[in-house]
Amino acid sequence: MNDELIREVTRVAIYTIAFIALSMVFVMLYGLFDPKVDNNKIFEVLVPAFQMILGALVGFLGGLKVGAQNDE
């Protein structure tokens, strides 16, 4: 039961974070090619958010790895 729950939570978290990351990439690409948008402002806004999302993914996966080692 515990392994199935961990697997399901991990799957949902990874799909959610991947969807958010892909959405941010598409928004950034749209903004880069839109002549009305200043490209410098796109990076000022999206880069910290993108780093936070990817940092959350790495932290989550690292926590699972540490937790799995503690169970053994």
VENCOR-V273319 format. One record per helix or strand. SS is the DSSP state (h for helix, s for strand). FROM is the first residue (numbers start at 0). TO is the last residue. If there is no record, write none. Layout:
ss=(SS | SS)
from=(FROM | FROM)
to=(TO | TO)
//
This chain:
ss=(h | h)
from=(1 | 38)
to=(32 | 70)
//
